[in-house]
Amino acid sequence: NGHKLNHRQFHLKIRENFFPVRVTEHWHRLPREVVESPSLEIFKTRLDVILGNML
């Protein structure tokens, strides 16, 4: 999957608050059909469906 984000461990706690560090775990949990959406609009629609199912 070419859409995987790198998740690294840091020695300093402050770096854990950086945006790329916070979102990688959530990104990897998304279903493949959401991550591999062909456009931003389709991505948003699929993400809304997934998040709506979680409530």
N, C-alpha and C positions, 0 to 999 in steps of 0.2 A: 504494500500500500504506500503510494508516494505522498500521502497526506499526513503521515505520522509526524508529530512534533517531538523534538528531543527534550527529555526530562532529565535534568542533572541534579545531583545533590550538592549543596553548598555548605561551606564551613561557617559562614556568617548567617545568623538568623535573619538579618534584615533583608537579605536577598530572596528569602522565601516569599516576601510580599510583592515582588516584581510580577507584573502582569503575565509574562510568558511562563513563569514558574507556576503561578496559580491556575492557569487554564489548561495546562497540558493533560493533567489527569482527567479532567472533565471532557476534553476533546477526544481522548482515547476511548472513553465510554460511550460516545455517540455511535449509533448504528451506521454501518457502512453506507447505506443509501442516503443518509443525511450528509455525511462527510464528502461523498463523491457526487454531490449535486452539480449539474452542469452550469447552473447560474446562481447568482446571489438570491434572486427572487424565489427560485425553487428551494434553495437552502433554507431561507426564512420560513417558507411554507411548511417544509418537512420538519424543521425544528419546532415550529409552533405545535404541530401535531404530536410530536414526541413529548414535548413539555406538557401539553394538555392532557396526555394520557397518564402522566405522573401524578396529577392532582386527584 
